[in-house]
């Protein structure tokens, strides 16, 4: 699921720092057994790229 993005335009050879945040509330799910929103403590895969095509992506893992 897409949880944050920022469009950045760069000239050839140009670099920029980009910060994208994702509040924990965006990662929670409703657990009907406990009748509340919960955050699963697990590894989340993150992808950064110029498009959603696999060849354009760099991946990583965030532990929560």
C-alpha positions as CSV (number, residue, x, y, z in Angstrom):
1,X,0.0,0.0,0.0
2,X,1.2,3.5,-0.8
3,X,1.7,5.3,2.5
4,X,3.7,8.3,1.5
5,X,5.2,9.9,-1.5
6,X,6.8,13.1,-2.8
7,X,7.3,14.0,-6.4
8,X,10.9,15.4,-6.9
9,X,12.2,16.7,-10.2
10,X,15.9,16.7,-10.8
11,X,18.2,17.9,-13.5
12,X,20.9,15.5,-14.7
13,X,23.5,15.1,-11.9
14,X,21.5,17.0,-9.4
15,X,20.9,15.6,-5.9
16,X,18.2,16.5,-3.3
17,X,17.4,15.3,0.2
18,X,13.8,14.2,0.6
19,X,12.0,13.3,3.8
20,X,8.9,11.3,3.8
21,X,7.1,10.5,7.0
22,X,4.4,7.8,7.7
23,X,2.6,8.1,11.0
24,X,2.1,4.9,12.9
25,X,-1.7,5.3,12.6
26,X,-1.3,4.7,8.8
27,X,0.1,1.3,9.5
28,X,-2.5,0.1,12.0
29,X,-5.3,-2.4,11.3
30,X,-8.5,-3.1,13.1
31,X,-8.3,-6.3,15.2
32,X,-11.9,-7.5,15.7
33,X,-10.8,-9.9,18.5
34,X,-9.6,-7.0,20.6
35,X,-12.0,-4.4,19.1
36,X,-9.2,-1.9,18.6
37,X,-6.6,-0.6,16.1
38,X,-3.2,-2.3,16.4
39,X,0.2,-2.0,15.0
40,X,1.9,-5.3,14.0
41,X,5.5,-5.4,15.2
42,X,7.2,-6.9,12.1
43,X,9.4,-6.2,9.2
44,X,7.9,-3.8,6.6
45,X,9.3,-3.7,3.1
46,X,9.8,-0.2,1.7
47,X,10.4,0.7,-1.9
48,X,11.9,3.9,-3.4
49,X,11.9,4.5,-7.1
50,X,11.0,6.5,-10.2
51,X,8.0,4.3,-10.9
52,X,6.3,1.2,-9.5
53,X,8.0,-1.0,-12.1
54,X,10.4,-3.5,-10.4
55,X,13.4,-2.3,-12.5
56,X,13.0,1.3,-11.1
57,X,12.8,0.4,-7.4
58,X,15.3,0.2,-4.6
59,X,14.0,-1.8,-1.6
60,X,14.7,-1.9,2.1
61,X,13.3,-3.2,5.3
62,X,12.1,-1.2,8.3
63,X,11.7,-3.0,11.7
64,X,8.8,-1.8,13.8
